[in-house]
Amino acid sequence: MSCLKIALCDDDPAFRSLMEAEVVRICQERQVETEIVSADSAGELLTALGHMSVQLIFLDIDMPDMDGVLLGRLLRQQGCTADIIYVSNMEERVYEVFQAHPWSFIRKAHFSQELPGVVDAYIESLRQRLGRVALQNTDGVHRSFGPEDILYIEAAGKAQKLFLPDAAEPFLVRTSLHELEQQLIPMGFIRIHKGFLVNYRYIQKITSRSVLLDTGQTLPIGRDRLASARETYLALMKWRGLDREN
């Protein structure tokens, strides 16, 4: 995932500092790079957004010059598409914030407790929108993979080996090949064998007995999967050609 640009708006400087520190810390733990701009009022936020495009806004409701509900509505009227997470103790106004189509609502008194879950859900939704998948290896290391980041996957018992173009050793994940298949099919992966998933972008040729990759590696192909693998591969290549033309 590229840098996540975030705006924070709260008129309380102490809480604004806490909010920034917690957001940065949690994103760092998830290996997500951030760029953050802080504002203490609606006016300052609007000025900041005039100079920087952000993907996510943490917005207080109770502010002196313009409250967060009105500000959220104004941002939408101006065409702002950034996701908004309201942070407030004014739980009685939670239904009003729907006018700004927010992504979530965090209670200010429970900010540190509720933030991690909200950030995890947001990052996952963003990765899905960007066509990425987040996986954790057997050593507890998290990594986000895009459509071209994995060559192929080989079953290894209860774990699976992800072979990457930029790594000598595979990225080992403890999940089933079926679960990976469900996640990766939308990204152009083809099940060629009971023990192999392959990224169509790296296929050079499919023969009656094997799949040859651009790297020179040869993978087995199951007889019962040959016809469907070829059909899927040709369809993906056709789509890829049309996509490049556009």
Backbone as numpy.savetxt, mean C-alpha at the origin, in Angstrom:
# Nx Ny Nz CAx CAy CAz Cx Cy Cz
6.73 1.20 -1.61 5.89 2.38 -1.61 6.76 3.62 -1.61
6.44 4.58 -2.47 7.19 5.83 -2.47 6.84 6.64 -1.24
7.47 7.81 -1.08 7.30 8.63 0.11 5.83 9.00 0.33
5.36 8.78 1.54 3.99 9.13 1.91 3.99 10.56 2.45
3.30 11.45 1.75 3.26 12.86 2.13 2.02 13.12 2.98
2.27 13.67 4.17 1.22 13.81 5.18 1.16 15.25 5.69
-0.05 15.75 5.91 -0.24 17.05 6.55 -0.92 16.84 7.89
-0.48 17.59 8.92 -1.08 17.54 10.25 -1.61 18.93 10.58
-2.84 18.99 11.07 -3.41 20.30 11.42 -4.09 20.22 12.78
-3.53 20.96 13.76 -4.08 21.01 15.11 -3.56 22.29 15.76
-4.44 23.03 16.45 -4.02 24.30 17.03 -3.28 24.15 18.35
-3.19 22.93 18.87 -2.46 22.66 20.12 -1.04 22.24 19.76
-0.03 23.08 20.00 1.35 22.76 19.58 1.91 21.51 20.24
1.56 21.28 21.51 2.08 20.11 22.21 1.52 18.82 21.59
0.20 18.83 21.34 -0.39 17.62 20.75 0.06 17.46 19.31
0.25 18.56 18.59 0.71 18.48 17.21 2.10 17.84 17.14
2.96 18.18 18.08 4.30 17.58 18.14 4.22 16.09 18.45
3.34 15.74 19.41 3.14 14.32 19.74 2.62 13.56 18.53
1.65 14.15 17.85 1.05 13.51 16.68 2.11 13.25 15.61
2.93 14.24 15.34 3.98 14.08 14.32 4.97 12.99 14.71
5.40 13.01 15.97 6.38 12.03 16.44 5.83 10.61 16.34
4.57 10.43 16.72 3.96 9.10 16.68 3.75 8.61 15.25
3.31 9.49 14.38 3.10 9.11 12.98 4.43 8.71 12.33
5.47 9.50 12.56 6.78 9.19 12.00 7.30 7.87 12.53
7.17 7.66 13.84 7.68 6.44 14.46 6.99 5.19 13.89
5.68 5.23 13.81 4.94 4.07 13.33 5.24 3.80 11.86
5.33 4.85 11.06 5.64 4.66 9.64 7.05 4.10 9.46
7.98 4.56 10.27 9.34 4.02 10.20 9.36 2.53 10.55
8.59 2.14 11.55 8.50 0.73 11.93 7.93 -0.11 10.79
7.06 0.51 9.96 6.48 -0.19 8.82 7.31 0.01 7.56
8.48 0.63 7.70 9.40 0.90 6.60 8.74 1.73 5.50
7.97 2.73 5.94 7.33 3.66 5.02 7.96 5.04 5.22
8.58 5.56 4.18 9.20 6.88 4.26 8.11 7.95 4.26
8.28 8.98 5.07 7.27 10.03 5.17 7.87 11.42 4.97
7.04 12.32 4.49 7.35 13.75 4.44 6.15 14.46 5.05
6.40 15.22 6.11 5.29 15.78 6.89 5.35 17.30 6.94
4.20 17.92 6.77 4.06 19.35 6.96 3.03 19.57 8.07
3.32 20.49 8.99 2.42 20.75 10.12 1.81 22.14 10.00
0.56 22.25 10.45 -0.14 23.53 10.43 -0.92 23.69 11.73
-1.04 24.95 12.20 -1.76 25.20 13.45 -3.13 25.81 13.24
-3.54 25.96 11.97 -4.85 26.56 11.68 -5.28 26.17 10.27
-6.56 26.43 9.99 -7.08 26.14 8.65 -6.34 26.95 7.60
-6.11 28.22 7.91 -5.42 29.07 6.95 -4.02 28.58 6.63
-3.29 28.18 7.68 -1.93 27.70 7.46 -1.94 26.39 6.67
-2.93 25.53 6.93 -3.01 24.28 6.18 -3.31 24.55 4.70
-4.25 25.43 4.44 -4.60 25.75 3.05 -3.40 26.32 2.31
-2.62 27.16 3.01 -1.41 27.72 2.39 -0.40 26.61 2.07
-0.22 25.70 3.04 0.73 24.60 2.86 0.32 23.70 1.69
-0.98 23.43 1.59 -1.46 22.55 0.52 -1.36 23.22 -0.84
-1.22 24.53 -0.85 -1.00 25.24 -2.11 0.39 25.03 -2.65
1.31 24.59 -1.78 2.71 24.38 -2.18 3.12 22.92 -2.19
2.32 22.05 -1.59 2.70 20.64 -1.46 1.46 19.76 -1.59
1.55 18.78 -2.47 0.46 17.83 -2.63 0.65 16.70 -1.64
-0.38 16.41 -0.85 -0.27 15.36 0.17 -1.28 14.26 -0.13
-1.02 13.09 0.43 -1.94 11.96 0.28 -2.85 11.78 1.49
-2.39 12.29 2.64 -3.12 12.04 3.89 -3.08 13.28 4.78
-4.22 13.59 5.39 -4.32 14.74 6.30 -4.88 14.27 7.63
-4.16 14.55 8.72 -4.67 14.35 10.08 -5.25 15.70 10.52
-6.53 15.73 10.81 -7.21 17.01 10.99 -8.00 17.06 12.29
-7.74 18.10 13.08 -8.49 18.34 14.31 -9.85 18.93 13.95
-10.83 18.79 14.83 -12.14 19.40 14.60 -12.23 20.75 15.28
-11.86 20.81 16.54 -12.05 22.02 17.35 -10.88 22.98 17.17
-11.04 23.93 16.21 -10.01 24.95 15.96 -10.67 26.31 15.90
-9.96 27.38 16.27 -10.59 28.69 16.45 -11.06 29.39 15.18
-10.26 29.42 14.12 -10.64 30.23 12.96 -11.67 29.52 12.07
-11.48 28.25 11.84 -12.42 27.43 11.07 -12.30 26.01 11.58
-13.43 25.41 12.00 -13.30 24.07 12.55 -13.03 23.04 11.47
-12.62 21.85 11.91 -12.18 20.83 10.97 -13.27 20.31 10.05
-14.53 20.33 10.52 -15.63 19.87 9.67 -15.79 20.81 8.48
-15.83 22.12 8.76 -15.97 23.10 7.68 -14.74 23.07 6.76
-13.58 22.91 7.38 -12.35 22.86 6.59 -12.34 21.64 5.67
-12.76 20.50 6.18 -12.84 19.30 5.36 -13.77 19.48 4.18
-14.94 20.09 4.43 -15.88 20.36 3.34 -15.29 21.31 2.31
-14.57 22.33 2.79 -13.94 23.29 1.89 -12.88 22.61 1.02
-12.08 21.74 1.63 -11.05 21.02 0.88 -11.69 20.19 -0.24
-12.78 19.52 0.07 -13.45 18.72 -0.96 -14.03 19.61 -2.06
-14.59 20.75 -1.68 -15.13 21.68 -2.68 -14.04 22.21 -3.60
-12.83 22.32 -3.07 -11.70 22.80 -3.86 -11.04 21.69 -4.67
-11.56 20.48 -4.55 -11.03 19.37 -5.34 -9.92 18.58 -4.69
-9.70 18.79 -3.39 -8.66 18.05 -2.68 -9.06 16.58 -2.57
-8.19 15.69 -3.02 -8.50 14.26 -2.98 -7.73 13.52 -1.88
-6.97 14.24 -1.07 -6.22 13.59 0.01 -7.17 12.90 0.98
-6.74 11.78 1.52 -7.54 11.10 2.54 -7.44 11.89 3.84
-8.55 11.96 4.57 -8.60 12.72 5.82 -8.87 11.76 6.98
-8.04 11.88 8.02 -8.28 11.17 9.27 -8.53 12.23 10.34
-9.74 12.29 10.86 -10.05 13.26 11.91 -9.51 12.77 13.25
-8.94 13.71 14.01 -8.42 13.40 15.34 -9.07 14.38 16.31
-9.96 13.89 17.16 -10.70 14.81 18.01 -11.31 14.10 19.22
-11.55 14.90 20.27 -12.29 14.40 21.42 -13.79 14.65 21.26
-14.18 15.32 20.18 -15.58 15.68 19.97 -16.30 14.54 19.26
-16.45 13.43 19.98 -17.07 12.24 19.39 -18.52 12.49 18.98
-19.15 13.47 19.61 -20.55 13.75 19.28 -20.70 14.33 17.87
-19.58 14.76 17.27 -19.63 15.35 15.93 -19.15 14.39 14.85
-18.99 13.12 15.21 -18.44 12.16 14.28 -19.29 12.03 13.01
-20.62 12.19 13.15 -21.47 12.06 11.97 -21.36 13.27 11.05
-21.01 14.43 11.63 -20.85 15.63 10.80 -19.66 15.50 9.86
-18.61 14.80 10.31 -17.40 14.73 9.50 -17.61 13.91 8.23
-18.71 13.14 8.17 -18.97 12.35 6.96 -19.14 13.25 5.74
-19.48 14.51 5.97 -19.65 15.44 4.86 -18.35 15.62 4.08
-17.22 15.39 4.74 -15.92 15.52 4.08 -15.37 14.18 3.60
-16.20 13.13 3.71 -15.80 11.78 3.27 -14.44 11.38 3.86
-14.33 11.36 5.19 -13.03 11.04 5.81 -12.70 9.56 5.67
-11.40 9.26 5.84 -10.97 7.87 5.80 -11.18 7.19 7.15
-10.98 7.95 8.23 -11.16 7.36 9.57 -11.29 8.47 10.61
-11.52 8.05 11.85 -11.67 8.97 12.97 -10.92 8.37 14.16
-10.05 9.16 14.78 -9.29 8.72 15.95 -9.66 9.62 17.13
-9.94 9.01 18.27 -10.22 9.80 19.47 -8.90 10.36 20.01
-8.88 11.64 20.20 -7.64 12.30 20.63 -7.14 11.74 21.96
-8.04 11.45 22.89 -7.64 10.94 24.20 -7.02 9.55 24.11
-7.24 8.86 22.99 -6.71 7.50 22.80 -5.82 7.44 21.56
-5.23 8.57 21.22 -4.49 8.67 19.95 -3.39 7.63 19.83
-2.54 7.53 20.82 -1.39 6.61 20.74 -1.83 5.15 20.65
-2.97 4.83 21.27 -3.46 3.45 21.24 -4.14 3.11 19.91
-4.88 4.07 19.34 -5.65 3.81 18.13 -4.87 4.04 16.85
-3.83 4.86 16.91 -3.09 5.21 15.69 -2.48 4.01 14.97
-1.77 3.09 15.65 -1.13 1.99 14.92 -2.07 1.18 14.05
-3.24 0.84 14.58 -4.20 0.06 13.80 -4.72 0.83 12.60
-4.97 2.11 12.78 -5.46 2.95 11.69 -4.38 3.09 10.60
-3.14 3.31 11.02 -2.04 3.45 10.06 -1.83 2.14 9.30
-1.87 1.02 9.99 -1.71 -0.28 9.32 -2.79 -0.47 8.25
-4.02 -0.18 8.62 -5.12 -0.34 7.67 -4.97 0.63 6.50
-4.52 1.84 6.79 -4.37 2.83 5.71 -3.26 2.44 4.75
-2.12 2.02 5.28 -1.00 1.61 4.43 -1.40 0.44 3.55
-2.11 -0.51 4.12 -2.55 -1.67 3.34 -3.51 -1.25 2.23
-4.44 -0.35 2.54 -5.38 0.11 1.52 -4.66 0.88 0.42
-3.65 1.66 0.81 -2.88 2.44 -0.16 -2.08 1.51 -1.06
-1.49 0.48 -0.47 -0.73 -0.47 -1.28 -1.63 -1.20 -2.27
-2.83 -1.53 -1.85 -3.77 -2.18 -2.76 -4.15 -1.25 -3.89
-4.33 0.02 -3.57 -4.66 0.99 -4.62 -3.50 1.17 -5.59
-2.28 1.05 -5.08 -1.09 1.23 -5.91 -0.64 -0.07 -6.56
-1.37 -1.16 -6.32 -0.99 -2.43 -6.90 0.24 -3.03 -6.25
0.30 -3.01 -4.93 1.43 -3.56 -4.20 0.93 -4.54 -3.15
1.82 -5.40 -2.69 1.47 -6.34 -1.64 2.55 -6.29 -0.56
2.12 -6.31 0.70 3.07 -6.25 1.82 3.19 -7.64 2.43
4.45 -8.10 2.61 4.70 -9.42 3.17 5.76 -9.34 4.25
5.73 -10.30 5.15 6.70 -10.38 6.24 7.44 -11.70 6.12
8.79 -11.64 6.19 9.54 -12.90 6.05 9.66 -13.62 7.39
10.31 -14.75 7.39 10.39 -15.59 8.58 11.25 -14.97 9.68
12.00 -13.90 9.34 12.79 -13.19 10.35 12.06 -11.97 10.89
10.82 -11.76 10.45 10.03 -10.63 10.92 10.24 -9.35 10.14
10.95 -9.41 8.99 11.20 -8.22 8.18 10.03 -7.99 7.24
9.48 -6.76 7.25 8.38 -6.40 6.36 8.94 -5.82 5.07
8.26 -6.14 3.96 8.68 -5.57 2.68 7.47 -5.44 1.77
7.45 -4.35 1.01 6.38 -4.10 0.07 6.87 -4.45 -1.34
6.05 -5.21 -2.08 6.43 -5.64 -3.41 5.49 -5.08 -4.47
6.08 -4.54 -5.53 5.32 -4.07 -6.66 5.25 -5.14 -7.73
4.58 -4.87 -8.88 4.38 -5.87 -9.92 5.65 -6.48 -10.49
6.76 -5.76 -10.48 7.99 -6.26 -11.10 9.04 -6.70 -10.08
8.69 -6.75 -8.81 9.67 -6.99 -7.76 9.94 -8.47 -7.46
9.12 -9.37 -8.02 9.28 -10.80 -7.75 9.38 -11.54 -9.08
10.41 -12.39 -9.23 10.57 -13.21 -10.44 9.58 -14.38 -10.41
9.69 -15.19 -9.37 8.82 -16.34 -9.22 8.82 -16.79 -7.76
7.91 -17.69 -7.43 7.78 -18.20 -6.07 7.79 -19.73 -6.12
8.57 -20.31 -5.23 8.67 -21.76 -5.15 8.19 -22.23 -3.78
7.34 -23.26 -3.77 6.85 -23.81 -2.51 7.99 -24.48 -1.75
8.00 -24.29 -0.43 9.03 -24.89 0.42 8.40 -25.33 1.72
7.50 -26.32 1.64 6.81 -26.77 2.84 5.81 -25.74 3.31
5.88 -25.41 4.62 4.96 -24.43 5.19 5.35 -23.00 4.84
6.56 -22.83 4.31 7.02 -21.51 3.88 7.15 -21.51 2.36
7.28 -20.29 1.80 7.43 -20.16 0.35 8.63 -19.27 0.07
9.35 -19.59 -1.00 10.55 -18.83 -1.38 10.20 -17.84 -2.49
10.40 -16.56 -2.20 10.19 -15.52 -3.20 11.55 -15.16 -3.80
11.73 -15.42 -5.08 13.00 -15.11 -5.76 12.87 -13.73 -6.40
13.83 -12.86 -6.05 13.76 -11.45 -6.43 14.87 -11.09 -7.42
14.61 -10.15 -8.32 15.63 -9.75 -9.29 16.86 -9.11 -8.64
16.67 -8.51 -7.47 17.75 -7.73 -6.85 18.37 -8.41 -5.64
18.13 -9.71 -5.45 18.65 -10.39 -4.26 19.19 -11.78 -4.61
20.32 -12.13 -4.00 20.92 -13.45 -4.24 20.15 -14.54 -3.50
19.62 -14.22 -2.33 18.88 -15.19 -1.52 17.38 -14.91 -1.60
16.56 -15.95 -1.56 15.10 -15.74 -1.62 14.57 -15.11 -0.35
13.44 -14.44 -0.47 12.70 -13.85 0.64 11.71 -14.91 1.10
11.92 -15.47 2.27 11.15 -16.62 2.75 9.96 -16.16 3.59
8.75 -16.53 3.18 7.55 -16.14 3.92 6.80 -17.38 4.39
6.23 -17.29 5.58 5.50 -18.42 6.15 4.01 -18.24 5.88
3.60 -18.59 4.68 2.20 -18.55 4.28 2.02 -19.59 3.18
0.80 -19.89 2.81 0.58 -20.92 1.79 0.74 -20.34 0.39
1.08 -21.21 -0.55 1.20 -20.77 -1.94 -0.16 -20.33 -2.48
-1.21 -20.97 -2.00 -2.56 -20.59 -2.43 -2.88 -19.16 -2.00
-2.52 -18.79 -0.77 -2.78 -17.43 -0.28 -1.99 -16.41 -1.11
-0.73 -16.74 -1.42 0.07 -15.84 -2.24 -0.53 -15.72 -3.64
-1.01 -16.83 -4.15 -1.62 -16.82 -5.49 -2.80 -15.85 -5.53
-3.64 -15.89 -4.51 -4.80 -15.00 -4.47 -4.38 -13.53 -4.43
-3.29 -13.24 -3.74 -2.81 -11.87 -3.65 -2.13 -11.40 -4.93
-1.45 -12.32 -5.62 -0.58 -11.93 -6.72 -1.19 -12.11 -8.11
-2.25 -12.87 -8.24 -2.88 -13.01 -9.55 -3.24 -11.65 -10.17
-3.81 -10.70 -9.39 -4.11 -9.39 -9.99 -2.87 -8.64 -10.48
-1.68 -9.05 -10.01 -0.44 -8.40 -10.42 0.24 -9.11 -11.58
-0.41 -10.16 -12.14 0.14 -10.82 -13.30 0.95 -12.07 -13.03
0.63 -12.77 -11.96 1.33 -14.03 -11.66 0.50 -15.21 -12.16
1.20 -16.25 -12.61 0.54 -17.42 -13.19 0.97 -18.66 -12.42
0.01 -19.48 -12.03 0.31 -20.76 -11.37 0.65 -21.77 -12.47
1.91 -22.16 -12.58 2.34 -23.06 -13.63 2.53 -24.49 -13.14
2.50 -24.66 -11.84 2.81 -25.96 -11.25 2.29 -25.93 -9.81
2.06 -27.09 -9.21 1.59 -27.10 -7.83 2.58 -26.43 -6.88
3.84 -26.34 -7.31 4.85 -25.74 -6.45 5.44 -24.45 -6.96
4.86 -23.83 -8.02 5.47 -22.62 -8.60 4.42 -21.60 -9.05
4.71 -20.35 -8.72 4.01 -19.18 -9.25 5.05 -18.35 -9.98
4.72 -17.84 -11.17 5.72 -17.08 -11.91 5.12 -15.76 -12.41
5.96 -14.74 -12.42 5.58 -13.42 -12.91 5.67 -13.43 -14.43
4.54 -13.15 -15.10 4.52 -13.25 -16.56 5.51 -12.31 -17.23
5.89 -11.23 -16.56 6.80 -10.25 -17.15 8.19 -10.83 -17.42
8.52 -11.91 -16.70 9.86 -12.49 -16.84 9.86 -13.79 -17.64
8.72 -14.14 -18.22 8.64 -15.36 -19.02 9.14 -15.07 -20.44
10.10 -15.88 -20.88 10.59 -15.77 -22.26 9.84 -16.73 -23.18
9.57 -17.93 -22.68 8.92 -18.94 -23.51 8.29 -20.02 -22.64
7.14 -20.53 -23.09 6.49 -21.66 -22.43 6.51 -22.84 -23.39
7.16 -23.91 -22.99 7.18 -25.12 -23.80 6.23 -26.15 -23.19
6.19 -27.32 -23.77 5.29 -28.35 -23.26 5.75 -28.92 -21.93
7.02 -28.67 -21.55 7.55 -29.25 -20.33 8.06 -28.24 -19.31
8.28 -27.00 -19.76 8.90 -26.04 -18.84 8.59 -24.61 -19.23
8.98 -23.71 -18.33 8.86 -22.27 -18.57 10.25 -21.67 -18.49
10.68 -21.02 -19.56 12.00 -20.40 -19.61 11.86 -18.92 -19.25
12.66 -18.48 -18.29 12.64 -17.08 -17.86 13.71 -16.27 -18.58
13.54 -14.95 -18.55 14.53 -14.05 -19.14 15.90 -14.20 -18.47
15.90 -14.66 -17.23 17.15 -14.83 -16.48 17.92 -16.08 -16.91
17.29 -16.92 -17.76 17.91 -18.17 -18.17 17.47 -19.35 -17.34
16.74 -19.11 -16.27 16.26 -20.18 -15.40 15.10 -20.93 -16.06
15.00 -22.21 -15.76 13.93 -23.04 -16.29 13.10 -23.59 -15.13
11.79 -23.42 -15.21 10.88 -23.90 -14.18 9.97 -24.97 -14.76
9.57 -25.94 -13.95 8.67 -26.99 -14.45 7.25 -26.46 -14.63
6.54 -27.06 -15.58 5.13 -26.71 -15.76 4.30 -27.98 -15.69
3.22 -27.95 -14.95 2.36 -29.12 -14.81 1.54 -29.35 -16.06
1.37 -30.60 -16.45 0.59 -30.92 -17.65 -0.83 -30.38 -17.55
-1.40 -30.45 -16.36 -2.77 -30.01 -16.18 -2.89 -28.48 -16.17
-1.76 -27.79 -16.14 -1.78 -26.33 -16.10 -1.26 -25.70 -17.40
-0.77 -26.51 -18.31 -0.12 -26.01 -19.52 -1.06 -25.14 -20.35
-2.24 -25.63 -20.67 -3.17 -24.90 -21.53 -3.59 -23.58 -20.90
-3.98 -23.62 -19.62 -4.45 -22.39 -18.96 -3.31 -21.40 -18.78
-2.09 -21.90 -18.50 -0.93 -21.01 -18.33 -0.63 -20.29 -19.64
-0.64 -21.01 -20.75 -0.40 -20.39 -22.05 -1.46 -19.35 -22.39
-2.71 -19.71 -22.14 -3.82 -18.80 -22.43 -3.71 -17.53 -21.60
-3.42 -17.68 -20.32 -3.28 -16.52 -19.43 -2.08 -15.66 -19.84
-0.97 -16.32 -20.17 0.24 -15.60 -20.57 -0.02 -14.77 -21.84
-0.65 -15.36 -22.84 -0.92 -14.64 -24.08 -1.87 -13.46 -23.85
-2.86 -13.67 -22.98 -3.80 -12.59 -22.66 -3.09 -11.43 -21.96
-2.20 -11.76 -21.03 -1.45 -10.71 -20.31 -0.50 -9.97 -21.24
0.15 -10.70 -22.16 1.06 -10.06 -23.10 0.30 -9.14 -24.06
-0.90 -9.57 -24.45 -1.72 -8.74 -25.33 -2.13 -7.47 -24.60
-2.54 -7.63 -23.34 -2.93 -6.46 -22.54 -1.75 -5.52 -22.37
-0.56 -6.11 -22.13 0.65 -5.31 -21.92 0.96 -4.48 -23.17
0.81 -5.08 -24.35 1.06 -4.37 -25.58 0.09 -3.23 -25.79
-1.20 -3.48 -25.50 -2.20 -2.42 -25.63 -1.94 -1.31 -24.64
-1.54 -1.69 -23.42 -1.28 -0.71 -22.38 -0.11 0.19 -22.76
0.93 -0.39 -23.37 2.09 0.41 -23.78 1.73 1.36 -24.92
0.83 0.91 -25.81 0.40 1.77 -26.91 -0.35 2.99 -26.41
-1.10 2.79 -25.29 -1.87 3.90 -24.73 -1.03 4.79 -23.85
